[in-house]
Amino acid sequence: MDCHIKSLYLCVKNMERAIRFYENFFGKEVTIKNEIYSVFDINGFRFGLFAFEKMNENHSFGNNCLPSINVADLETLKNKIKDLELCFPLTQINTNWVVEFIDSEGNHIELTALV
């Protein structure tokens, strides 16, 4: 099978709050802004925010699906997490630094950098 993963979305309860959080986190403005589905273009990867309640869908939050975002180096990683709520502490695992934080909507997100 030849497949490519080009996008993911996170469920959000408050679209405006989630957009502000990720605009600050990514340091860029949202690419497509909509009250139900908004998208950030992260180097060709579509990072979506889905207001599931507006579509009357039920979802649970937590760590059952963990988006992982890689940054250039440990200093960038440390700067990104300094004001965030962590759910997995900054830890060296093999050749990576790994940390998990909780976003404004309760989603767990992994951030990594090479050692």
C-alpha positions in Angstrom: 0.0 0.0 0.0 1.3 3.4 -1.0 -0.2 6.0 1.4 0.7 9.4 2.7 -0.6 11.1 5.8 -1.1 14.8 4.9 -3.4 16.0 7.7 -4.9 15.5 11.1 -7.4 17.4 13.1 -8.0 18.0 16.8 -11.5 18.3 18.4 -12.0 21.7 20.0 -14.7 23.1 22.2 -13.9 26.8 21.6 -12.6 27.6 18.1 -11.5 31.1 18.8 -9.5 30.0 21.9 -8.0 27.1 20.0 -7.0 29.3 17.1 -5.3 31.8 19.5 -3.5 29.0 21.2 -2.1 27.5 18.0 -1.3 30.8 16.3 0.8 31.6 19.4 2.3 28.1 19.4 3.1 27.9 15.7 4.0 31.6 15.4 1.8 31.9 12.3 -1.8 32.8 11.5 -4.5 30.2 10.8 -4.6 29.5 7.0 -8.4 28.8 6.8 -10.6 30.1 9.5 -14.1 28.7 9.9 -16.5 28.3 12.9 -16.6 24.5 12.3 -13.2 23.6 10.8 -10.1 25.8 10.7 -6.7 24.8 9.2 -3.1 25.7 9.7 -0.7 24.9 6.9 2.5 23.6 8.6 5.0 23.1 5.7 2.4 21.4 3.5 0.8 19.4 6.4 -2.9 20.4 7.2 -3.3 20.8 11.0 -7.0 21.1 11.5 -9.2 22.2 14.4 -12.8 20.8 14.4 -15.6 22.2 16.5 -17.3 18.9 17.0 -20.1 20.1 19.2 -21.4 22.4 16.4 -21.9 19.2 14.4 -23.6 17.4 17.4 -20.8 14.8 17.6 -19.5 13.2 20.8 -15.8 12.9 21.4 -13.6 12.0 24.4 -10.3 13.9 25.1 -7.0 12.6 26.3 -4.0 10.8 25.0 -5.5 8.1 22.7 -4.2 9.8 19.6 -1.1 11.8 20.1 0.1 14.3 17.5 3.8 14.6 17.5 5.5 17.8 16.4 9.3 17.9 15.8 11.2 21.2 16.4 14.7 22.1 15.4 16.5 21.9 18.7 16.3 21.5 22.5 16.3 25.3 23.1 13.3 25.8 20.8 11.5 23.0 22.5 12.2 24.5 25.9 11.0 27.9 24.8 7.7 26.4 23.4 6.8 24.6 26.6 7.8 27.2 29.2 4.3 28.4 29.8 2.4 25.2 29.0 0.8 22.6 31.2 2.9 19.4 30.9 1.5 15.9 31.1 4.8 14.1 30.4 8.0 15.7 31.6 10.9 16.6 29.3 12.8 13.3 29.0 15.6 12.1 26.8 14.5 8.9 25.0 17.3 7.4 22.8 18.2 10.2 20.4 15.2 12.4 21.1 14.1 14.9 23.7 10.4 14.2 24.3 7.7 16.2 26.2 3.9 16.2 26.2 1.7 19.2 26.9 -2.0 19.9 27.2 -3.4 22.4 24.7 -6.2 24.9 25.4 -8.9 22.3 24.6 -7.5 19.4 26.7 -5.7 17.6 23.9 -2.3 16.0 24.6 0.4 17.0 22.1 4.0 15.6 21.9 6.9 17.8 21.1 10.3 16.3 20.2 13.8 17.5 19.3 16.9 15.5 18.4 19.6 15.3 21.1 
